[in-house]
Amino acid sequence: MLNEIYNTRILKLAADIPLSERLADPDASVTAVSKLCGSKVTVDVKVEGDRVVAYGADVKACALGQASSSIMARHVIGATAAELHEVGAAMRRMLKEGGEPPREIYGGKWRDLEVLEPVRDYKARHASTLLVFDAVEEAVDKAMADAQEKA
């Protein structure tokens, strides 16, 4: 039932997205769009080495895309590129392959993502839920590549 995925916890997260202002001078910006529903997430990052030190986002997405963006914004500062790729991969496994939510990785830091577990049964909602992970991973990789080119 759709009520499972649009529960109170998801709606609260969707209504409260931290760091929702774009950065004035990001190291990289990436926009991800769901072709299926039109949800759109633009993220800006600043990195030092392989670690995110500043983040901003503009989220024009459904409640699921907003909820995943809200969780990302709460935990992205201080995360490394490897961590973000691992969390993104765990989310893709959870939704597409029936894997476990990333409850325990990084000391349980990403445990809130378990709220999105019921989305696995609604394939049409996967893309919007994963937009922020796609955008953040690409932005961090781009920022690090640009920094290496300049070095």
N, C-alpha and C positions, 0 to 999 in steps of 0.2 A: 504494500500500500504506500502511496506517496506520502502519507502522514508520517511514516517512519523516517523519511529523509528530511522532511521539513518540520522537525521537532523544535521544541522551545529552545534548546541549547544552540542549535544551528541558527535559528532566527536571532537569538541574542548576539551571537558572534557576528552575524551578517550586519547587524545594526550598529556595531561598534568596531570599526576597522582603524587601528592605530596607524600612525605614520602615513596618513592618506594625503599628504601634500607632496607634490613633485619636488625633487631636489633642484636647486638652482644651477649647480655645476657638477653633474654626475660624471663618474668615470665611464659609465655605460647606461644606456636606456634600451629597453626592449618592449615591444608590444606583441602580445599573443592574442589571437582572436579565434573563437570557436566558430567554425564554418556552419555547424549544425544549428546553433541557437543565436549567434551574433554576440555572445558575451565577449568582453574585451578587457584586458588587464595590461596596463603599462607600468613597468617598474623602472626605477632609477636606483643605481647602486654606486657607492664609493667603496673602494677596497684598499686595504693596506696589506701587501703580500697576497695571501690567499684568503684573507678574512674580511667580511663585510663590516664596515665601520659606520656607514650611513645608508639609509634606505628611504625611499618614498614611492608611493604608488597611486595610480588613478584607476579605480575599479568600477567598471560599468558592466556588471554581471548579475546573474541570477543569485538567489540566496546561497546556493551552494558555492559558487565562485566567490562570493563575498565572504562566506564563512571560512573557506580555505585561505583566502587572502588575509583575513583577520588573524588566523593562527600563524601564518607566515610572518606577518608584521610583528607579532609578539615575540618571535624567537630568532629572526634573521640576523639581528645585530650581534656581532661576535661569532657568527657561524662561519666555518671554513667552506671553501668550494667543495671539498670532499664530503663534508657533512651534508650540504645541501643536495648534492648528487645522490647520496645514500638515502636521504629522506624522500626525495623525488622518486627514486627507484622503488622504495618500499611502498609508496602510495600507488604507483602504477601496478605493482604486484598485487596489492590489496584489492584494487578495483578490477583489474583485468584478469587476474589469475587466482583470485580467492585467497591471497596471502593474508597474513596477520597485519594489523595496523602497526605502525612504528612506535609501539608503547614503550619499549625498553631501551631503544638506542639512545645514546648520548644521555644516559642517566635518567631517562624518562622525560626529557625536555620537550619532546614532540608528542607526548601522550594525548594531548587534546585532539589530535588528528583522528583518533578512534571514533569520534562523533560522526565522521564521514563514512564509516564502514558500511552502513545500509545502502549507500549509493551504488555499491557493486552490483546490486540487482537491477539497476536502471542504466543500461549501457548508454542511452542517449544523454545522460547527465555526467558521464565520465569526463568529457572534454572540458566542460566549464569548471569542473572541480579541480582539474589538473592544470588549468591555465597558468596560475601563479607559479607553480613549480617549473613549468616549461620556461616561462619568462625569466624567473630568477636565475635558474641554472645557465641560461644563455647569456644573461647580462653579466653574471660573475665571470664566466669564461671569457667573454669579450673584453671586460675590463682588465683581466689578468693578461690576456694576449696583447692588448694595446700597451700595457705597462712594460711588457717584455720587449716590444718593438722599440719603445722609447729608450730603453736601457742600453 
